[in-house]
Amino acid sequence: MNITITPNLLSGSITPPPSKSQAHRLLIAAALSPGVSVLSNVALSQDIEATIRCLEALGASFRWEGATLAVTGLAGRPSAGGRLPELDCGESGSTLRFLIPIALALRGGGRFTGHGRLMERPQGPYFDLFREKGIAFAQQDGVLTVGGTLTPGVYALPGNVSSQFVTGLLYALPLLSGTSEIRLTTALESRGYVDMTLEVLRGFGVAVEEHDGSFLVPGGGVFRAHDQAVEADWSNAAFWYAAALLDSDVNIQGLEPHSTQGDAAIAGYYWTLARPAEAEIDVSGCPDLVPPLAVMAALRGDGMVTRLVNAARLRIKESDRLATVTEVLNALGAAVEEHPDYLVIRGRDILPGGVTVSGHNDHRIAMMAAIAATGCEAPVTITGAECVKKSYPNFWEDYEALGGSIVRTECEEAAPCDI
């Protein structure tokens, strides 16, 4: 699907969708607990569908009632014998990295597949651990197969590659018979995401102790059933913050101000970029904020310079986001310079627009382009706009509800539509 936007400012109240990051974590904890946990305010994005599909393959079951999901868990008991489960992770990096060690603990491994760029994402920290622990793994033709026995002990890994590796182990190690230690060999980046994991684990009865860069994780299958509502999502709210900075009259509702979601940092960064001064933002702890921050920087005022630094991990997302942010915003008339691990953006008052840009099969790039269009002079067409379904299935409906003027074009086989 292609979307053509006729530029105008947005206006009205908006409640962001439920947090995808928190929902992943709640679903997994519920699936590892005995009995039934009831999770409310769950949105079925493509990434959440992937996590549910994989947890079903591991033996959990789910029953929907509107936006409420009753999860019948596995009680954290490993299943011996049988074929390795087939786990289709879609395009969800969280699903893949969270469930690799969980599948080892529960089923002795699994066969993992994915779509898009997912299976290209590096798994080095796990592979290094697997070599040390004698766990077999092989990656060929887009399939990652792991097999072996996860045992209690010390798991040393870097904290500056992705916090998803830490989260995966925090879920898997309580399923083992004894206490384990996660020992970080470098400083932990994206700390907020680990805090969110620890908060969810506490709610489900898992008390992890933290000491000087290490996490002591109790064993013995200590999960317990727990009911909880999913918070509204700060990551997607960031795009409405961007619209507000670009002079749209948007009232963002329903967010938890004391959330452990790392992307809640957007509230402070909004005021940083609202001030008429040069700005530098370290995005190592919130890399998903770069697309909305970039569009804010591109239209924050003529000559205002913004640097988004420590952003190298964006190159291994759904797209190479340092490249695609630069390509899309510059096509619209912005002034963005791409560097190996940072962006330099020189602000403008308005962008010419009048072009077609690719969504790059990346939900955050498509949403960035849509917000940028509110600051353009001429219409903007975004190809492959359906990619927002990965995290925000109703984005285009919400955009229209705020007064956005869009025309949808369904793509024929020969049409210029991303897939």
N, C-alpha and C positions, 0 to 999 in steps of 0.2 A: 504494500500500500504506500502511495505517495501522499504527502500532505502539503498543500499550498496555503500559506498564511499571508493574509493581507494585514500589514502592520497596524496595530492599534494597542493602546495601553489596556491592561486588565483591571478589573474592579470587582470586589466582592469578598466574601468569606470562604475559606477553604480549610478543610481538615485533611491533612496528609493521610495516605493509606497506612495500615499497620506496618510496623517495623519488620522488614524481611530478616534482618540480622537477629533480632530477638526471637522471631518465630522459629527460625532454624534451630536455635538453641533449646527453646521450650519443647519443640516437637521431639528432639532427640532425647532430652531428659525424660519426657513422658514415656517414650517408647522403651526406655531402659528401666522403668519403674514397675513394681507390681501393681496389679489392679488397674483402675481407670482414672485417668487425669482428664479434666475438662478445660480446654483452652478456648477462650472467647476472643472475638475481634481478630480472626485469622483471615487474611486475604490470600486467594489462590493465584499467586503469580507463578510464572514458569519455574522459577528457582525453588519455590516452596513445593510445587508439584513434584519436582525432582527428589527432594528430601523425603517426602511422603512415600513416593514410589520405591525408593531404596529401603526405607524402614519397613515397608510391607514385605519386601524381598527377604529381609532379615527376620521376619516373623511377627512384627507388630500389626495391629489392625486399627482402622479409623472409621468413625461414623460422623457424618456431617449433619448438623441441624442449623441451617442458615449459615451465619459466620462463626458458629461454635463447632468445635471439633472434640469429640470424645475419643481419647487415645487409650487403647488397651495394650498395656506394655508387656515386655518380655520378662520382667522381674530381674533383668540383668543376668540371667542364667545362660551360660554358653551352651550351644547345641553341638553335640559331638557327631562326627561322621557326616556322610552325605557329600553331595557335590558342592563345590564352592558357589555361593550365590552370585547371580548376574545383577550388577548394579549400574543402571543407566543414570548418570548424573546430569544429563542435559548439558547446559552451559554453566552450571553452578559450581564455582570454585569452592564455596563453603561446603556444599554437599560432598564433593570429592575428598577434600582434605580432612573434614571432620570424620568421615565414615571409614577411611582406610584403617586406622588403628582399631576402631570399634568393630569392624568386620573381623579383624584378626582375633580380638578378644572373644567375640561371640561365636564365630563360625570357622575359625582357623584361616581366615582370609576371604578373598573374593575376586571377581573379575569386573573391573571398572571400565566403563565406556563413557563417552561424552560427545558433544557436538561443538561446532564452531572451533574456537582456539583452545578449548578447555584442556585437551590432553597434551597440549604443548606447554602448559604451565609447569614450571619446575617443581619437582618433588624431592630435591636433593637432601634436605634435612631428614626426611623419612628414610630415604635410601641409605644414607650414612648410618642411621640407627639400625636398619635392617641388616646391613653387613656385620655390624658389631654384635647383634643379637642372634645371628644365624637364621634370619627370616628370608625366605626366597622371594624374589620379585623379578618380573620381566615385563618390558613394555615393547609392544610390537603392533604395527598396523592399527594404532589408535586404541589398543586394549592394554590396560595395566592389570597384571595378575600378581597378587601377593598371596603367600601361603606360609603358615608356620604357627608357632606358639608364642604368644606374648606373655612374658613372665614378669613378676615384680622385680624392681631394681631401680637403677639410676638411668635416666634418659637425658642425655646432654645434647642440646641443640642450640643453634643461634637464635636470638630473638629479633634480629633485624632483617629477616627474609620475609616472613609473614606470620602474624599472630595466629593464623588458622592452624598451623602445626601444633602450637601450644594448646589451643582449644581441643583439637582432636584427641590429644593425649589426656587432657583433663577429663574427658568423657570416658575414655577407654580404660584408664588405669584403675578406677574404682571397681571395675568388673573383675579384677584379678584377686588372688587369694591373700595378698599381703600389701603392705604399704610400699609406695614407690616415690621416687623423687624426680621432678623435672628440673634439670639444672641448666640455666641459660648461660651460654658462653659469650654472648654479646648483649648489649643493652636491648631491652624490649621496645620495639616500635608498635604503633597502634595499640597502646596500652588500654585505651577505652574498650576495645573489643574483648580483651581478656577480662577486664573488670565486669563486663556484661556476662561473660561465661561464668565467672565466679559467683555473681549474684544469682543467676539461674540455678547453679548447682546447690547453693545454700537453700534455695526454696524447695529443692527436691531432696534435701537431707544430706548432701555431701559437703562435709566441712573440710576444705582445703586450707592448709596452713602455708603462709608465705614467709620466707626468711632469706634476706640478703640475696635476692636473685634466684631463689629456688622455691619450688612449690612441693610440699609434702602432701601426697594424695593417699587417703585411706583406701584399703582394699576391702574385699568381702561383699561386694554388691550392695552398697549402702543406700542406693536410691530409694525414695519413697514417693508415692503418688501425690500430686499437688495440682490444684486448680489455679489458673491465672489468666488474666487478660493481656493481650499483646498491646504494647504501647504504640502510639502513632510514630511514624518514621521520620527521624531528623534528616536522614540522607536525602529523601525525596522532598522534604520541606525546604531544603536548601535552594531548590529551584524557584520556589515561591518567594524566599528571601531575596533571591537575585532579581526577580520581577519587581519586588518592592523597591530595591535600590535603583532600578531603572525607571522609577516614577509611577509604577502601577500602584493603585490603591488596593492592596491585597491584605486582608486580615487573616492571619494564619492561626488556626484554633486547634485545641486538643493535644498539644504537645506537653510532655512531662518535663518541667523545667529542671528537675534534679536527676534526669535520666543518666544512666551509665553509658548510653550510646555515645561513642566518640564523636560522631558528626554533629552532636549538639553544639560543638565549637562554632558552628556557622553563626550563631547568635552574636558572639563576640566579634567574629570576623566581619559581620555586616557593619558594625560601628567602626571597625578599623578602616574599611574601604569607603565609608561615608565621609570620613574626614578628608579635607583637601590637602593631602600630603603624600609623599612617596611612602610605599608600604612594602614590607617583606613578610611573607607568611611561610612558616615551616609546616609542610603538609605531610611529614613523615608519619604522624599519628592519625591522619584523616585523609588518605589519598583519594577517596571517593568524592571529596569536596572540590577537587580541582576543576571539573567542568563548570559547576555553578560559580565558583570563585573567578574562573577565567572570564566568563561573560560579564560578571560584575566589574572586573578590572578593565575589560575592553570598553565599557561604556560609563565609566565613573567620572568622566570629565576630560576635556582636551588637555593632553600633556601629562596627566597624572601617571606615574610609573609604578607598576606593581611587579614584584618578583615572587613567584611561587617556587619554593626551593625544597630540596630533598625529596624529589618526586620520581626517582628512577623506577620504582616498582610499578608505576603506571604503564610501563611498556609491556607488561605481561597481563593486562586486563583483557576484556572482551575485544578491544582493539589496542593498538599502541597509542594510549591516550595522549601522550605528549605530542605525538605526530598528528593525531586526528583532531585534537583541540586546536592545534595551530592551523591545520589545513582548513577546517570549517570556518573558524572565526576570520581568518585572513581572506577567505573567499567572500565573506560578507562585507569586507572592507576594514577589518580591524588591523591592529599593528602588534602581532605576536611574534616573538623570536623564540625558537626552540633550541634548547641546549641539552647536553646529555642527561642531566638530572634536574633541570629547572626551566621555567619559562620566564621571559621578561615581556611584560605587556604595557604598551603605552596607550593610555586611555583616549577615547574620543567622545564627542558629544552625541554623535549619531553615526550610524553606518549606512552605506548606500544600499546594501541588499541587492534585490533584483536578479538573484542567481538561484541555481539548483545545487544543493549540497547533499552529500551522502550521509545517512545515519550510521554507516560503517557497521551495521549489525550490532550496535552498542547502545543500549538504552540510555545511558547518561549523555552520550553525544547527541542523540536525537532530541532529548529534552533540553539540552544546552542550546541547540540551534533554535528550538521553539521560543525560548525566552529571549535569545538574541534578536529574533525577528520583531519583538515589540519595540526595539530600538533602531529599526531599519526604516529607510525611506520608501523602498519598493518591495513588492512581494517576494517571499522566500519559499522555495519548494524543498522539502526534505524527502529523500527517497528511502524506502525501507523503513517507514515510520512505525510499522507494527512491532519493531524491536523493543518498544517500551514495555511490552507484555512481560519481559523478563522480571521486572521489579514493580511496575506501576501500570497494571492493565487498563485502568480508567483514566490515564493521564490526558488523553485527547478530549474525553468527555468533560473532565474537570477544567481543562483549558477553555473549552467552549462555554461552560457554565460561568466562567469569569469574564465572558465577553470576547474571547478570542475568535477571530474570523478565519475559519479554515474550510478548505474544500478537500475532500478525500477522493483519490483516484485509485481504483483497484487496478493492479498491474496485469496486463496481458503478457503472454510469453515473451514477446519481443520488446516489451516496454522497459524503460530504464528503472527497474525496481530492484533494490538490494534483496538478497535472500539470506 
